[in-house]
Amino acid sequence: MKICADSSFIASKYVPGVHSAEADRRMAALPLVWITAFIRAELAHAVHYQCFRGRMTAAEAVLAWQGFEEDCVAGIWIPADLPGRIWDTTVDLARRFGPTLGVRTLDSLHVACALELGAEQFWTFDERQARLAQAAGFDAAG
């Protein structure tokens, strides 16, 4: 199964929170989940933002990032290049669903990645992205 996950899902694996147990449950089946350099950048910001918010120490953030890097080396996350048509698809999603769903650029960009990579499932814990993914044809439960 081809799966794309956004940064809210990936971050839940490395930053303890309300969605961590669900992320662990989904990953227990050892699926192949694609991530792009965009996701890596978003994850770096998400992890280190926790320091700014006082929810993690700098040492905990370093350990979280190291855990992510180790999982990348282990093949848990499959690197994927940003698809060539990603910007056109992002614009299309904004035009089609922006007026009714209130999606933002990053929401459309995440879902566009999944569409252009040919993903069968899109995993997110972001409600707005989940609504957009469903409207774009992904299973809401995925």
C-alpha positions as CSV (number, residue, x, y, z in Angstrom):
1,M,0.0,0.0,0.0
2,K,1.3,3.5,-0.9
3,I,0.9,5.8,2.0
4,C,1.8,9.5,2.4
5,A,1.7,11.1,5.8
6,D,1.9,14.8,6.7
7,S,4.0,16.3,9.5
8,S,1.2,16.0,12.1
9,F,1.3,12.3,11.7
10,I,5.1,12.0,11.6
11,A,5.5,14.4,14.5
12,S,3.2,12.2,16.6
13,K,5.8,9.4,16.4
14,Y,8.5,11.6,18.0
15,V,6.7,14.2,20.1
16,P,4.5,12.7,22.8
17,G,0.9,13.9,22.4
18,V,-2.8,12.9,22.0
19,H,-2.2,11.2,18.7
20,S,1.0,9.3,19.5
21,A,-0.8,6.0,20.4
22,E,-2.8,6.1,17.1
23,A,0.4,6.8,15.1
24,D,2.1,3.9,16.9
25,R,-0.9,1.6,16.1
26,R,-0.8,2.4,12.4
27,M,3.0,2.0,12.2
28,A,2.9,-1.3,14.0
29,A,2.0,-3.0,10.7
30,L,5.3,-1.7,9.3
31,P,3.7,0.1,6.4
32,L,5.9,1.9,3.8
33,V,5.2,5.6,4.3
34,W,6.7,8.1,1.9
35,I,8.1,11.4,3.1
36,T,9.5,14.3,1.2
37,A,12.1,16.9,2.1
38,F,9.2,19.2,2.8
39,I,8.0,16.8,5.5
40,R,11.5,16.7,7.0
41,A,11.6,20.4,7.2
42,E,8.2,20.6,8.8
43,L,9.1,17.9,11.3
44,A,12.3,19.8,12.3
45,H,10.2,22.9,12.9
46,A,7.5,20.9,14.8
47,V,10.0,19.2,17.1
48,H,12.0,22.3,17.9
49,Y,8.9,24.5,18.3
50,Q,8.1,22.3,21.3
51,C,11.2,23.7,22.9
52,F,9.9,27.3,22.3
53,R,6.5,26.3,23.8
54,G,8.3,24.7,26.9
55,R,6.9,21.2,26.1
56,M,10.3,19.7,25.4
57,T,13.8,20.4,26.5
58,A,16.5,21.0,23.9
59,A,18.0,17.6,24.8
60,E,14.6,15.9,24.3
61,A,14.3,17.6,20.9
62,V,17.7,16.4,19.9
63,L,16.7,12.8,20.9
64,A,13.4,13.1,19.0
65,W,15.3,14.2,15.9
66,Q,17.9,11.4,16.3
67,G,15.0,8.9,16.6
68,F,13.6,10.2,13.3
69,E,17.0,10.0,11.6
70,E,17.5,6.5,12.8
71,D,14.1,5.4,11.5
72,C,14.9,7.0,8.2
73,V,18.1,4.9,8.0
74,A,16.2,1.8,9.0
75,G,13.8,2.4,6.1
76,I,10.7,3.1,8.1
77,W,10.2,6.3,6.2
78,I,10.7,6.1,2.4
79,P,12.1,9.3,0.9
80,A,10.3,10.7,-2.1
81,D,11.1,13.7,-4.3
82,L,8.5,16.4,-4.6
83,P,6.5,15.6,-7.7
84,G,6.9,17.9,-10.7
85,R,3.2,18.9,-11.0
86,I,2.9,19.6,-7.2
87,W,2.4,23.3,-7.6
88,D,-0.3,22.9,-10.3
89,T,-2.1,20.4,-8.2
90,T,-1.8,22.7,-5.1
91,V,-3.4,25.5,-7.1
92,D,-6.1,23.2,-8.4
93,L,-7.0,22.1,-4.8
94,A,-7.1,25.7,-3.6
95,R,-9.5,26.7,-6.5
96,R,-11.7,23.6,-6.0
97,F,-11.9,23.4,-2.3
98,G,-10.7,26.6,-0.8
99,P,-14.1,28.3,-1.0
100,T,-15.9,25.5,0.8
101,L,-13.2,24.1,3.1
102,G,-11.1,27.1,3.9
103,V,-7.9,25.2,3.2
104,R,-4.5,26.9,3.4
105,T,-1.5,26.6,1.2
106,L,0.2,24.0,3.4
107,D,-2.9,21.9,3.6
108,S,-3.2,21.8,-0.2
109,L,0.5,21.2,-0.6
110,H,0.4,18.1,1.7
111,V,-2.6,16.6,-0.1
112,A,-1.1,17.5,-3.6
113,C,2.0,15.6,-2.7
114,A,0.0,12.5,-1.9
115,L,-2.1,12.8,-5.0
116,E,0.9,13.3,-7.3
117,L,2.9,10.5,-5.7
118,G,-0.1,8.2,-6.4
119,A,-0.7,7.4,-2.7
120,E,-3.6,5.1,-1.8
121,Q,-3.9,6.6,1.7
122,F,-3.1,9.9,3.3
123,W,-2.4,10.0,7.0
124,T,-2.9,13.2,9.0
125,F,-4.2,14.3,12.4
126,D,-4.9,17.8,11.0
127,E,-8.7,18.1,10.7
128,R,-8.6,20.6,7.8
129,Q,-6.2,18.5,5.8
130,A,-8.3,15.4,6.5
131,R,-11.4,17.1,5.1
132,L,-9.4,18.2,2.0
133,A,-8.0,14.7,1.6
134,Q,-11.4,13.2,1.7
135,A,-12.8,15.7,-0.7
136,A,-9.9,14.9,-3.1
137,G,-10.7,11.2,-3.0
138,F,-8.8,9.7,-0.1
139,D,-10.6,7.4,2.5
140,A,-11.5,9.5,5.5
141,A,-10.4,6.6,7.8
142,G,-7.0,6.4,6.2
